[in-house]
Amino acid sequence: METKSAYIHIPFCVRICTYCDFNKYFIHNQPVDEYLDCLIKEFHQPIKKELNTMFVGGGTPTALSTPQLEKLLQGIADNFDIRNEYTFEANPDELTDEKIRLLKDYGVNRLSMGVQTFDESLLKVLGRTHKTEDIYQAVNLANKFNINSISLDLMYHLPNQTLNQFEESLDIALSMDINHISSYGLILEPKTQFYNLYRKGKLKLPNEDLGEDMYELLLDKIHASNLHQYEISNFSQQGHESEHNKVYWKNEYYYGFGAGASGYTNGVRYTNVNPVNHYIKKIRNNETPILQQTEPNIKEQMEEQMFLGLRMNQGVSKALFAQRFGKKIEDIYPNELLELSKNNLIKNERDFVKLTERGKVIGNEVFEAFLID
Ligand code: SF4
């Protein structure tokens, strides 16, 4: 299997959101220019590498200044030939006319915007820097510059959020000129401001049932819209699915560049060193930035293939499974397939194994069934 995708990590944010446990740092006083120099050094290629997909995420890549953004885009252009999908994550209030023009000029054809909600009070609770007005402006600008695919991230199961509030945000998102929505329920993560507030009894999350109701509402609204579901949390118009994320769900290879970034190539999963200063030091000393690497054994690869693949509506391809492992899914998981089908959690079709609608609501429980003892 060839490696035809790459992820680049920009670990800086203008403000730290209250719920966030991603690998990111408050940008103020960070050695951003040095980081970019090291990043470009890390992905240096003697001859341009041909890629199908490139995803620049974070943190927030649009937290970079315009000259810094241009330096990064030029570094990418010098080293990679991106044939298909070129995505940048963006915060709505950071997408200026100048930055979108630059992204467009360098061939970025997909923007993934961290919108989260259209409710002004919830945006404040989440600690986001943007207001709803910024979202409209950013989407208008992206359309003005003919960015091919525009995706919005929406969150649900937020503190004190009602079903109606989520419905309103969804309705607004679906009425906009966009092609893709990713929607995830909030998970309370340790080491976040939310977690501390929760422990002190100062934060109330909606109960689990309401979270499930919100997800069901999401699916109903999507079915009635011009988007279709292609993954548990991802919805798209025809031709606008995230090709890069499909690489992860199909358990295919990708490079990871930057502090704390992960990659998977030639059978090896690896993670780069973090934090930013350690990464810079390694690259400056011409040392590998890889901190740890593991080679998943066949059993682990099979498990990954199942629980990543089941996230997609199309499910796990039986032919690809057999081709990759030389064994049929039915031979590895005979009892699990039988039991989960009987409980209406999966559909065991001729060519694919996929989740049922009920299975999607409690996906994690289904995935666990495919862990081999
Ligand atoms: S902008 Fe994104 S990465 Fe940065 S703190 Fe907020 S959620 Fe985390």
Boltz pocket constraint, residues with backbone or C-beta under 6 A from the ligand:
constraints:
  - pocket:
      binder: B
      contacts: [[A, 12], [A, 13], [A, 15], [A, 16], [A, 17], [A, 20], [A, 21], [A, 22], [A, 24], [A, 58], [A, 59], [A, 60], [A, 91], [A, 114]]
      max_distance: 6.0
